[in-house]
C-alpha cells in the first residue's frame, strides 16, 4: 500500500511523524517515523512494533492537533466532544503566536490604528511575563504536561469547553483536568516523552522555589540554544542559584570541577513510551540515576493483563472544589479508559443520580463503561438518556444504534442510525453500522447501498469492504465479493476475518491451494477463532488431509467447547477412521448443545451401530429419519433398512 505524505508533524529535535490526508478530510499518522538520535534514522512509530498494529488507520485527533499545530478549521457537526476528527479547508502549518499570546486580531488592529494608545495595544494581547507564576506555567503545561501516554486517562477536557478554546492566562483547570496513577502503583518514576513539566514538578529546585521556578526560568521560547551553546546557557541558569554552593563543594573536594550541570543532574534518557527517542529528564536530581540511561528498550504494550488497573487520581489542578461537574469528571476518569471500571461505574452512577447533569457526555461515558463491563442491557437505557439529553448528539446516536444492533433490537437500531446519518451525513462509520443493521433485517439492497456509501466516504475502511464482500457472497455474486475481500486485506493486511472470508470463497471456487494460504494467515492472526478452524478443517478433510483436519477440529473445540458443528464434523471424521466410540462422545456433546440436530442424531446412531449397540442406534436413527433435513432423513432410513436386514 502507498500513501502520500501530506504533512510533517514535529520539530525534528526528537522525531518527525508523517501524516496523510484522506478523502474524508481526516488525517492519519503513517507507520514510519524519523528519529533524531545518532544523526537521524527511520523506525516505526510507537505501537507499530506488534503484529496487530493500526496500519494506515491511526487518526490524528483534535488533541494531537491542539498541541502540534495552530488551530484548524472544524466543519459543522464535528465540534462536539467525541466527534470524529475532520479538518476542513487548508491546515495551518506550525504553531503560531496565538498559542501563547492568545488571539491577535484586536492587537493587530490597534497597532495599525493611528493614535491608538500604547497601553491599549499592550493590553489587547497576552504577555505571559505579566501573568502570575502559576498562570505562566500553565501556558506551557497545557501542552507539555502529560502524566502518561499509556491508557489511564492522562487528561479530560471539560465537555462544555470548545475543542480549541483555551486562552492563555485563564486557569488551566477551567479547560482540562490532568490525572495520574495512584500512589504506590509502581508508576512513580515513569519517564515519558512529554513528561518535562511532570518531572520538573518532582524536583526539589521547583518545590523549594515557592512558585518562582518556571519553564521560562531556563527556556526562552523565542530563542532555543543548541549544542555547546545550550550547555553553557543551562549551566549559567543553574549557577544563578547554586554558584556559591558549587564552589564550596569543589574546594572541599566534594564535587568535580566539571561545570556541565545538566549532564549529571538532568541527564538524557531513553523514554519509556517512544523507545527510539532520547530526551532530557527534567527531574533535577542530586545524583545521576544508576544504569545505562540510553540502553535500548523493547516497546511496552499496556493492554489486557499488562494494563494499569487501579484508581485514577487527580494530578492538576492539585485540588478541586466539590461542584457537581468536578465530582462527575473525577468519576468519569475512573471508567474512561477502563483503569478502574467496576468502582468507577458505581461512582459515576451515584454522581449522575445525585446531580442529574444536563450534558449528554456523562451518560455516554457511563453507558460505554457498562457495555465494556459486559452489561449491555444496563447500558441501553443510559445510551437512550444521553440521546434524550441531546437529540443531535451524533456520537450518542451512533453508540446507541450500535448497542441496539448488538442486543438484537434491529428495527429500533435502524431508526436510530438513520437519525445519526441525518446529523452527520458524511460519517462513514454511521453508514457502515446502518448497513450491518439492514443486513440482519434482510434488506440486503439497502445494506449494500449503505455500506457502499461508507466506502465512498472513507475508501480506507477495511471493515466496510469486508462486509460488502459478505453481502455479495450471500447474494451469489462471488465475482464481486472477491475483490471486496482483497481490498479489505490490501488496506489491512492483518485482517483475520477478511482472510477467512476470502478463504471460504476460494474453497467454493475450487481454488484449494489459495484458500489454504488464506486460512493459515487468518489463523496466525487469530488462533482462537473456532469458526475459521472449523472451515479450514472442512477443506483439509475435503482434500484428504485427515490428520490435519482432526487437529484443527480439536483446536476449534478447545477454543469453543460448545461448538456443535465442530463436534459433529469431528464425529464424522472419527467414525470414518474406525473410532466409533470416540465419535459417539462427540455426537452426544453436539446433541447436548443442540438436541434438534438430525445430523448429530444420525451420526450417533451410526456410531452406536458400528460399536454393536443396535438398540441404541435404532433410537437415534429413528429420530434422524423423522427430522427436518431431507438428506439426513434419507440416509437414516437407508441405514435403518440395512440394520433391519441383519
C-alpha positions as CSV (number, residue, x, y, z in Angstrom):
1,X,0.0,0.0,0.0
2,X,1.2,3.5,-0.8
3,X,0.0,6.7,0.9
4,X,1.1,10.2,0.1
5,X,2.8,12.3,2.8
6,X,0.8,15.5,3.1
7,X,2.2,17.0,6.3
8,X,5.1,16.6,8.6
9,X,4.5,16.9,12.3
10,X,7.2,17.5,14.8
11,X,10.2,19.9,15.1
12,X,12.8,17.2,14.4
13,X,14.6,17.8,17.7
14,X,13.5,14.3,18.7
15,X,11.3,12.9,16.0
16,X,9.1,13.7,13.0
17,X,5.8,12.0,12.2
18,X,4.3,11.9,8.7
19,X,0.6,12.5,8.0
20,X,-1.8,11.6,5.2
21,X,-5.0,13.5,4.5
22,X,-7.8,11.1,3.5
23,X,-10.6,11.7,1.0
24,X,-12.8,12.2,4.0
25,X,-10.6,15.1,5.3
26,X,-9.4,13.1,8.2
27,X,-5.7,12.9,9.0
28,X,-3.9,9.6,9.7
29,X,-0.4,9.1,11.1
30,X,1.7,6.9,8.8
31,X,3.5,4.0,10.4
32,X,7.1,5.2,9.7
33,X,8.7,8.0,11.6
34,X,12.1,9.7,11.6
35,X,14.1,9.9,14.8
36,X,17.0,12.3,15.5
37,X,19.2,10.1,17.6
38,X,22.7,9.3,16.2
39,X,22.3,11.7,13.3
40,X,18.8,10.5,12.4
41,X,17.3,7.2,11.3
42,X,13.9,5.7,10.2
43,X,11.9,3.4,12.5
44,X,8.3,2.7,13.3
45,X,6.0,4.9,15.3
46,X,5.0,3.8,18.8
47,X,2.5,1.0,18.7
48,X,3.7,-0.4,15.4
49,X,6.2,-2.9,16.8
50,X,3.5,-5.6,17.1
51,X,1.5,-7.7,14.6
52,X,-1.9,-6.2,15.2
53,X,-0.9,-2.6,14.7
54,X,-3.1,0.3,13.3
55,X,-1.7,0.2,9.8
56,X,-2.6,3.3,7.9
57,X,-5.6,4.0,10.1
58,X,-4.3,5.8,13.2
59,X,-6.2,9.1,13.4
60,X,-4.7,12.4,14.2
61,X,-7.2,13.5,16.9
62,X,-8.1,17.1,17.9
63,X,-5.9,16.5,21.0
64,X,-2.9,15.9,18.7
65,X,-3.6,18.9,16.7
66,X,-4.2,21.1,19.7
67,X,-0.5,20.9,20.8
68,X,1.3,20.3,17.5
69,X,-0.2,23.0,15.3
70,X,-2.1,26.2,15.0
71,X,-5.8,25.9,15.4
72,X,-7.5,24.3,12.4
73,X,-11.0,24.9,10.9
74,X,-13.5,22.3,12.2
75,X,-16.6,21.5,10.0
76,X,-20.1,21.8,11.4
77,X,-21.1,18.6,13.3
78,X,-17.6,17.8,14.3
79,X,-17.0,20.3,17.1
80,X,-18.9,18.2,19.7
81,X,-17.0,16.1,22.2
82,X,-16.5,12.5,20.8
83,X,-16.9,13.7,17.2
84,X,-14.7,12.1,14.6
85,X,-11.8,14.5,13.9
86,X,-12.3,16.1,10.5
87,X,-10.4,19.1,9.2
88,X,-11.9,21.5,6.7
89,X,-10.0,23.7,4.3
90,X,-6.3,24.3,4.3
91,X,-4.4,23.3,7.5
92,X,-2.2,25.8,9.3
93,X,1.4,24.6,9.1
94,X,3.0,25.1,12.5
95,X,2.4,26.6,15.9
96,X,1.6,30.3,15.8
97,X,1.8,33.3,18.2
98,X,-1.8,32.7,19.4
99,X,-0.9,29.6,21.3
100,X,1.0,31.5,24.0
101,X,-0.3,35.1,23.4
102,X,-4.0,34.5,22.7
103,X,-6.0,35.8,19.7
104,X,-4.1,38.6,17.9
105,X,-6.7,40.2,15.7
106,X,-7.6,43.0,18.1
107,X,-3.9,43.6,18.8
108,X,-3.0,43.9,15.1
109,X,-6.0,46.2,14.5
110,X,-5.0,48.5,17.3
111,X,-1.3,48.5,16.3
112,X,-2.4,49.6,12.8
113,X,-4.7,52.3,14.1
114,X,-3.4,55.8,14.1
115,X,-3.5,57.4,17.6
116,X,-4.0,54.1,19.5
117,X,-2.6,54.2,23.0
118,X,0.4,52.1,23.7
119,X,-1.2,50.7,26.8
120,X,-4.3,49.6,24.9
121,X,-2.1,47.9,22.3
122,X,-0.2,46.1,25.0
123,X,-3.4,45.1,26.9
124,X,-5.0,43.6,23.8
125,X,-2.7,40.6,23.7
126,X,-1.5,38.3,26.4
127,X,2.1,38.8,27.6
128,X,2.8,35.6,29.6
129,X,5.5,37.5,31.5
130,X,2.8,39.7,33.1
131,X,0.8,36.7,34.3
132,X,1.1,35.2,37.8
133,X,3.7,32.5,38.1
134,X,1.0,29.8,38.1
135,X,-0.7,31.1,35.0
136,X,2.7,31.4,33.3
137,X,3.5,27.8,34.0
138,X,0.0,26.7,32.7
139,X,0.6,28.4,29.3
140,X,3.4,25.8,28.9
141,X,1.8,22.9,30.8
142,X,-1.4,22.9,28.7
143,X,0.7,21.0,26.2
144,X,3.9,20.0,28.0
145,X,2.2,18.3,31.0
146,X,1.4,14.6,30.3
147,X,1.4,12.3,33.2
148,X,1.4,9.3,30.9
149,X,0.7,8.4,27.3
150,X,-0.4,4.9,28.2
151,X,-4.1,4.3,28.8
152,X,-5.3,5.9,32.1
153,X,-6.6,8.7,31.0
154,X,-3.9,11.3,31.3
155,X,-6.4,14.2,30.9
156,X,-10.0,15.0,30.2
157,X,-11.0,18.2,28.5
158,X,-14.1,19.7,30.0
159,X,-17.1,18.9,27.8
160,X,-18.5,22.4,28.0
161,X,-15.4,23.9,26.5
162,X,-14.7,24.2,22.8
163,X,-12.1,21.9,21.4
164,X,-9.6,24.8,20.8
165,X,-11.0,27.3,23.3
166,X,-8.1,27.6,25.8
167,X,-7.0,31.1,26.3
168,X,-3.5,31.8,27.8
169,X,-3.9,33.4,31.2
170,X,-7.1,31.5,32.2
171,X,-6.8,28.8,34.8
172,X,-5.8,25.6,33.1
173,X,-8.2,23.6,35.3
174,X,-11.1,25.5,33.7
175,X,-10.2,23.9,30.4
176,X,-8.7,20.5,31.2
177,X,-8.1,18.2,34.2
178,X,-5.0,16.1,34.5
179,X,-5.0,12.7,36.1
180,X,-2.3,10.2,37.3
181,X,-1.8,6.7,38.6
182,X,-2.5,6.2,42.3
183,X,0.5,6.4,44.7
184,X,2.1,3.0,45.3
185,X,1.1,1.6,41.9
186,X,4.8,1.3,40.9
187,X,4.5,4.1,38.3
188,X,6.1,6.9,40.4
189,X,9.3,7.1,38.4
190,X,7.9,6.9,34.8
191,X,9.9,8.8,32.2
192,X,8.0,9.5,29.0
193,X,8.5,11.8,26.1
194,X,6.0,14.6,27.1
195,X,6.9,14.4,30.8
196,X,9.0,17.6,31.1
197,X,6.6,19.5,33.3
198,X,5.6,16.3,35.2
199,X,9.2,15.5,36.0
200,X,10.1,19.1,36.8
201,X,7.4,19.3,39.4
202,X,9.1,16.4,41.3
203,X,12.3,18.4,41.6
204,X,13.5,20.0,44.9
205,X,14.5,23.0,42.9
206,X,10.9,23.5,41.8
207,X,9.3,22.6,45.1
208,X,11.5,24.9,47.2
209,X,11.2,27.9,44.8
210,X,7.8,28.8,46.1
211,X,6.5,29.1,42.6
212,X,9.4,31.2,41.3
213,X,10.8,28.5,39.1
214,X,9.1,28.4,35.8
215,X,9.6,26.8,32.4
216,X,10.9,30.2,31.2
217,X,13.5,30.3,34.0
218,X,15.5,28.1,31.7
219,X,13.8,28.3,28.3
220,X,13.2,31.2,26.1
221,X,10.5,30.0,23.7
222,X,11.7,32.5,21.1
223,X,15.4,31.6,21.2
224,X,16.3,28.0,21.8
225,X,20.0,27.3,22.1
226,X,21.6,24.1,20.8
227,X,24.7,22.0,21.3
228,X,27.6,23.7,23.3
229,X,25.7,27.0,23.5
230,X,22.8,25.1,25.2
231,X,25.1,23.6,27.7
232,X,26.7,27.0,28.6
233,X,23.2,28.6,28.8
234,X,21.7,26.0,31.1
235,X,24.7,25.8,33.4
236,X,24.6,29.6,33.8
237,X,20.9,29.3,34.8
238,X,21.8,26.7,37.4
239,X,24.6,28.8,38.8
240,X,22.2,31.7,39.4
241,X,21.1,29.7,42.5
242,X,23.9,27.2,43.0
243,X,27.2,29.0,42.3
244,X,28.3,29.5,45.9
245,X,27.4,26.0,46.9
246,X,29.1,24.6,43.8
247,X,32.3,26.5,44.5
248,X,32.4,25.4,48.2
249,X,31.9,21.8,47.3
250,X,34.7,21.9,44.7
251,X,37.0,23.4,47.3
252,X,36.1,20.8,49.8
253,X,36.7,18.0,47.2
254,X,33.0,17.0,47.2
255,X,32.3,17.9,43.6
256,X,34.3,17.8,40.4
257,X,35.3,21.0,38.6
258,X,33.2,20.0,35.6
259,X,30.7,22.8,35.0
260,X,28.1,21.0,32.8
261,X,25.3,20.7,35.4
262,X,22.7,19.0,33.2
263,X,24.9,16.1,32.2
264,X,24.6,14.7,35.7
265,X,21.6,16.4,37.2
266,X,19.3,16.4,34.2
267,X,20.7,13.6,32.1
268,X,19.4,12.4,28.8
269,X,17.4,9.2,29.0
270,X,15.6,6.9,26.6
271,X,11.8,7.4,27.0
272,X,9.5,4.6,28.0
273,X,6.7,5.3,25.6
274,X,8.7,6.3,22.4
275,X,11.6,3.9,22.6
276,X,13.5,5.5,19.7
277,X,13.7,8.9,21.4
278,X,16.3,10.1,23.9
279,X,15.2,13.2,25.8
280,X,16.3,15.4,28.7
281,X,15.0,14.3,32.1
282,X,13.6,17.4,33.8
283,X,13.5,15.8,37.2
284,X,16.5,17.7,38.7
285,X,18.2,15.1,40.9
286,X,21.2,15.4,43.2
287,X,22.8,12.2,41.8
288,X,22.5,10.8,38.4
289,X,20.3,7.6,38.3
290,X,22.2,4.4,38.1
291,X,22.4,2.2,35.0
292,X,22.7,2.8,31.3
293,X,20.1,5.5,30.7
294,X,20.4,5.3,26.9
295,X,20.1,1.5,26.7
296,X,17.7,0.2,24.0
297,X,14.2,-0.6,25.2
298,X,11.7,-3.1,24.0
299,X,8.4,-1.4,23.2
300,X,5.9,-1.8,26.0
301,X,2.3,-2.7,25.3
302,X,-0.2,-1.8,28.1
303,X,-3.2,-3.8,27.0
304,X,-5.2,-6.5,28.6
305,X,-3.4,-8.1,31.6
306,X,-0.5,-5.7,31.3
307,X,-2.7,-2.5,31.5
308,X,-2.9,-0.5,34.7
309,X,-5.9,-1.4,36.9
310,X,-6.5,0.8,39.9
311,X,-7.7,4.2,41.0
312,X,-7.2,7.3,38.8
313,X,-6.3,10.3,40.9
314,X,-6.4,14.0,40.2
315,X,-3.0,15.4,39.4
316,X,-3.6,19.0,38.2
317,X,-5.0,21.2,39.5
318,X,-3.9,19.7,42.8
319,X,-7.3,20.3,44.3
320,X,-10.8,20.9,43.0
321,X,-13.8,22.4,44.7
322,X,-16.7,20.0,45.2
323,X,-19.0,21.0,42.4
324,X,-21.3,18.6,40.6
325,X,-19.2,18.9,37.4
326,X,-16.0,18.2,39.2
327,X,-17.4,15.2,41.0
328,X,-18.6,13.9,37.7
329,X,-15.3,14.3,36.0
330,X,-13.5,12.5,38.8
331,X,-15.9,9.6,38.3
332,X,-15.5,9.7,34.5
333,X,-11.8,9.4,34.9
334,X,-12.2,6.0,36.6
335,X,-14.0,4.5,33.6
336,X,-12.9,6.4,30.5
337,X,-10.1,4.0,29.6
338,X,-11.1,1.1,31.8
339,X,-8.5,1.7,34.6
340,X,-10.9,1.4,37.5
341,X,-14.0,0.1,35.7
342,X,-16.0,-1.6,38.5
343,X,-15.6,1.0,41.2
344,X,-15.8,3.8,38.6
345,X,-19.2,2.6,37.3
346,X,-20.6,2.7,40.8
347,X,-19.0,6.1,41.4
348,X,-20.3,7.6,38.1
349,X,-23.8,6.1,38.6
350,X,-24.0,7.7,42.0
351,X,-22.9,11.0,40.7
352,X,-25.3,11.0,37.8
353,X,-28.2,10.0,40.1
354,X,-27.2,12.8,42.5
355,X,-26.7,15.6,40.1
356,X,-28.8,14.6,37.0
357,X,-26.4,16.6,34.7
358,X,-27.8,18.2,31.6
359,X,-24.9,17.4,29.3
360,X,-25.1,14.0,27.5
361,X,-21.4,13.1,27.6
362,X,-21.6,11.9,31.2
363,X,-24.3,9.4,30.3
364,X,-22.4,8.3,27.2
365,X,-19.3,7.6,29.4
366,X,-21.3,5.5,31.8
367,X,-23.1,3.6,29.1
368,X,-19.8,2.8,27.4
369,X,-18.3,1.7,30.7
370,X,-21.3,-0.6,31.3
371,X,-21.0,-2.1,27.9
372,X,-17.3,-2.6,28.3
373,X,-18.0,-4.4,31.6
374,X,-20.4,-6.8,29.8
375,X,-23.6,-5.1,31.0
376,X,-25.1,-4.2,27.6
377,X,-28.7,-4.5,28.9
378,X,-27.9,-1.9,31.6
379,X,-26.1,0.3,29.1
380,X,-29.0,0.7,26.7
381,X,-31.2,2.9,28.9
382,X,-28.2,5.1,29.7
383,X,-27.4,5.4,26.0
384,X,-31.0,6.4,25.5
385,X,-30.8,9.1,28.2
386,X,-27.7,10.6,26.5
387,X,-29.6,10.9,23.3
388,X,-32.7,12.3,25.1
389,X,-30.5,15.0,26.6
390,X,-29.3,16.0,23.2
391,X,-31.2,14.5,20.2
392,X,-28.5,15.7,17.8
393,X,-25.6,14.2,19.7
394,X,-24.0,12.2,16.8
395,X,-21.7,10.1,18.9
396,X,-24.5,9.1,21.2
397,X,-26.8,8.2,18.3
398,X,-24.1,6.0,16.8
399,X,-23.3,4.3,20.1
400,X,-27.0,3.7,20.9
401,X,-27.7,2.3,17.4
402,X,-24.7,0.0,17.6
403,X,-25.7,-1.2,21.1
404,X,-29.2,-1.8,19.9
405,X,-27.9,-3.9,17.0
406,X,-25.7,-5.9,19.3
407,X,-28.6,-6.6,21.6
408,X,-30.8,-7.8,18.7
409,X,-33.2,-4.8,18.6
410,X,-32.7,-4.4,14.9
411,X,-35.7,-2.2,13.8
412,X,-35.0,0.4,16.5
413,X,-31.3,0.3,15.8
414,X,-32.0,1.1,12.1
415,X,-34.2,4.1,13.1
416,X,-31.6,5.5,15.5
417,X,-28.8,5.0,12.9
418,X,-30.8,6.8,10.3
419,X,-31.1,9.7,12.7
420,X,-27.4,9.7,13.2
421,X,-26.8,9.7,9.4
422,X,-29.0,12.8,9.1
423,X,-27.0,14.6,11.8
424,X,-23.6,13.7,10.3
425,X,-24.3,12.6,6.7
426,X,-20.6,12.4,5.9
427,X,-19.7,9.9,8.7
428,X,-18.6,6.6,7.1
429,X,-18.8,4.7,10.4
430,X,-22.5,5.6,10.8
431,X,-23.4,4.4,7.3
432,X,-21.4,1.2,7.8
433,X,-23.2,0.4,11.0
434,X,-26.6,1.1,9.3
435,X,-25.6,-1.3,6.6
436,X,-24.8,-4.0,9.1
437,X,-28.3,-3.5,10.6
438,X,-30.1,-3.6,7.3
439,X,-28.2,-6.9,6.5
440,X,-29.6,-8.6,9.6
441,X,-33.1,-7.3,8.8
442,X,-32.8,-9.0,5.4
443,X,-32.8,-5.7,3.5
444,X,-29.7,-6.6,1.5
445,X,-30.2,-4.0,-1.2
446,X,-30.3,-1.2,1.5
447,X,-27.4,-2.8,3.2
448,X,-25.3,-2.8,0.1
449,X,-26.2,0.9,-0.6
450,X,-25.4,2.0,3.0
451,X,-22.0,0.2,3.1
452,X,-21.2,1.4,-0.4
453,X,-21.9,4.9,0.8
454,X,-19.5,4.3,3.8
455,X,-16.8,3.2,1.3
456,X,-17.4,6.3,-0.9
457,X,-16.9,8.5,2.2
458,X,-13.9,6.5,3.5
459,X,-12.3,4.2,1.0
460,X,-9.8,3.0,3.6
461,X,-12.4,1.5,5.9
462,X,-11.4,-2.2,5.7
463,X,-14.5,-3.5,7.7
464,X,-16.8,-1.9,5.1
465,X,-15.1,-3.7,2.2
466,X,-15.2,-7.0,4.1
467,X,-18.9,-6.7,4.9
468,X,-19.7,-5.6,1.4
469,X,-17.9,-8.8,0.3
470,X,-20.1,-10.8,2.7
471,X,-23.2,-9.3,1.2
472,X,-22.1,-10.0,-2.4
473,X,-21.2,-13.6,-1.5
474,X,-24.5,-14.2,0.3
475,X,-26.2,-13.0,-2.9
476,X,-24.2,-15.4,-5.0
477,X,-22.1,-12.7,-6.6
478,X,-18.6,-14.2,-5.8
479,X,-17.1,-12.2,-8.7
480,X,-17.9,-9.0,-6.8
481,X,-17.2,-10.4,-3.4
482,X,-13.6,-11.5,-4.1
483,X,-12.3,-8.0,-5.0
484,X,-14.1,-6.6,-1.9
485,X,-12.3,-9.1,0.4
486,X,-9.0,-8.5,-1.3
487,X,-9.4,-4.7,-0.9
488,X,-10.1,-5.2,2.8
489,X,-6.8,-7.2,3.0
490,X,-4.9,-4.6,1.0
491,X,-5.9,-1.9,3.4
492,X,-5.4,-4.0,6.5
493,X,-3.1,-7.0,5.7
494,X,-3.6,-8.4,9.3
495,X,-7.4,-8.5,8.9
496,X,-8.1,-12.1,10.0
497,X,-11.8,-12.0,9.2
498,X,-11.2,-10.9,5.6
499,X,-8.6,-13.6,5.1
500,X,-11.1,-16.2,6.4
501,X,-13.9,-14.9,4.3
502,X,-11.7,-14.9,1.2
503,X,-10.6,-18.5,2.0
504,X,-14.2,-19.6,2.2
505,X,-14.9,-18.0,-1.2
506,X,-11.9,-19.7,-2.7
507,X,-13.0,-23.1,-1.4
508,X,-16.3,-22.6,-3.2
509,X,-14.4,-21.8,-6.4
510,X,-12.3,-24.9,-6.1
511,X,-9.1,-22.9,-5.6
512,X,-8.0,-25.0,-2.7
513,X,-4.3,-24.0,-2.6
514,X,-5.1,-20.3,-2.4
515,X,-7.8,-21.0,0.2
516,X,-5.4,-22.9,2.4
517,X,-2.9,-20.0,2.3
518,X,-5.6,-17.5,3.5
519,X,-6.9,-19.9,6.2
520,X,-3.4,-20.2,7.6
521,X,-2.9,-16.4,7.6
522,X,-6.2,-15.9,9.3
523,X,-5.3,-18.5,12.0
524,X,-1.8,-17.0,12.5
525,X,-3.5,-13.7,13.2
526,X,-6.4,-15.1,15.2
527,X,-5.5,-18.5,16.5
528,X,-8.5,-18.7,18.8
529,X,-11.1,-18.3,16.0
530,X,-13.1,-21.6,16.3
531,X,-15.2,-21.0,13.2
532,X,-12.2,-20.4,10.9
533,X,-10.5,-23.6,12.3
534,X,-13.8,-25.5,11.6
535,X,-13.9,-24.1,8.0
536,X,-10.2,-25.0,7.5
537,X,-10.8,-28.5,8.8
538,X,-13.6,-28.9,6.2
539,X,-11.1,-28.0,3.4
540,X,-8.5,-30.3,4.8
541,X,-10.9,-33.2,5.0
542,X,-12.2,-32.5,1.5
543,X,-8.6,-32.7,0.2
544,X,-7.7,-35.8,2.1
545,X,-5.5,-34.3,4.9
546,X,-7.4,-36.1,7.7
547,X,-4.8,-35.8,10.4
548,X,-4.5,-32.1,9.9
549,X,-8.3,-31.8,9.8
550,X,-8.6,-33.6,13.1
551,X,-6.0,-31.3,14.7
552,X,-7.9,-28.2,13.5
553,X,-11.2,-29.5,14.9
554,X,-9.7,-30.3,18.2
555,X,-8.2,-26.8,18.3
556,X,-11.6,-25.4,17.4
557,X,-13.2,-27.2,20.3
558,X,-10.5,-26.0,22.7
559,X,-11.4,-22.5,21.7
560,X,-15.1,-23.1,21.8
561,X,-16.1,-26.3,23.7
562,X,-19.8,-25.9,22.9
563,X,-19.3,-25.6,19.1
564,X,-21.9,-28.2,18.0
565,X,-20.9,-28.2,14.3
566,X,-17.2,-29.0,15.2
567,X,-18.3,-31.9,17.4
568,X,-20.4,-33.2,14.5
569,X,-17.6,-32.9,11.9
570,X,-15.1,-34.4,14.3
571,X,-17.5,-37.3,14.9
572,X,-17.8,-37.8,11.1
573,X,-14.1,-37.9,10.8
574,X,-13.6,-40.3,13.7
575,X,-16.2,-42.7,12.5
576,X,-14.7,-42.7,9.0
577,X,-11.4,-43.7,10.7
578,X,-13.0,-46.5,12.6
579,X,-13.1,-44.8,16.0
580,X,-16.8,-45.3,16.7
581,X,-16.7,-44.9,20.5
582,X,-14.8,-41.6,20.3
583,X,-17.1,-40.4,17.5
584,X,-20.2,-41.2,19.7
585,X,-18.9,-39.0,22.5
586,X,-18.7,-36.0,20.1
587,X,-22.2,-36.6,18.7
588,X,-23.6,-36.8,22.2
589,X,-21.9,-33.4,23.0
590,X,-23.4,-31.9,19.8
591,X,-26.8,-33.1,20.9
592,X,-26.3,-31.7,24.4
593,X,-25.8,-28.3,22.7
594,X,-28.4,-28.7,20.0
595,X,-30.9,-31.5,20.7
596,X,-32.7,-30.8,17.5
597,X,-29.7,-31.7,15.2
598,X,-30.8,-34.5,13.0
599,X,-27.2,-34.7,11.7
600,X,-25.9,-35.5,15.2
601,X,-28.8,-38.0,15.7
602,X,-27.8,-39.8,12.6
603,X,-24.1,-39.7,13.4
604,X,-24.7,-41.0,16.9
605,X,-26.9,-43.8,15.6
606,X,-24.3,-44.8,13.0
607,X,-21.5,-44.7,15.6
608,X,-23.6,-46.9,18.0
609,X,-24.4,-49.3,15.2
610,X,-20.7,-49.6,14.3
611,X,-19.9,-50.3,18.0
612,X,-22.5,-53.0,18.1
613,X,-25.2,-51.2,20.1
614,X,-28.1,-51.7,17.8
615,X,-30.9,-50.9,20.2
616,X,-29.3,-47.6,21.0
617,X,-28.6,-47.0,17.3
618,X,-32.3,-47.5,16.4
619,X,-33.5,-44.8,18.8
620,X,-31.2,-42.1,17.3
621,X,-31.6,-43.2,13.7
622,X,-35.4,-43.1,14.0
623,X,-35.1,-39.5,15.3
624,X,-32.9,-38.6,12.4
625,X,-35.3,-40.3,10.0
626,X,-38.1,-38.0,11.4
627,X,-36.0,-34.9,11.2
628,X,-36.4,-31.8,9.0
629,X,-33.3,-32.3,6.8
630,X,-34.3,-34.4,3.8
631,X,-30.8,-35.7,3.0
632,X,-30.3,-36.8,6.6
633,X,-33.8,-38.4,6.6
634,X,-32.9,-40.4,3.6
635,X,-29.6,-41.6,4.9
636,X,-31.1,-42.6,8.3
637,X,-33.9,-44.5,6.6
638,X,-31.4,-46.3,4.4
639,X,-29.2,-47.3,7.4
640,X,-32.3,-48.5,9.3
641,X,-33.2,-50.7,6.3
642,X,-29.7,-52.1,6.3
643,X,-29.7,-52.8,10.0
644,X,-33.2,-54.3,9.8
645,X,-31.9,-56.9,7.3
646,X,-29.4,-58.0,9.9
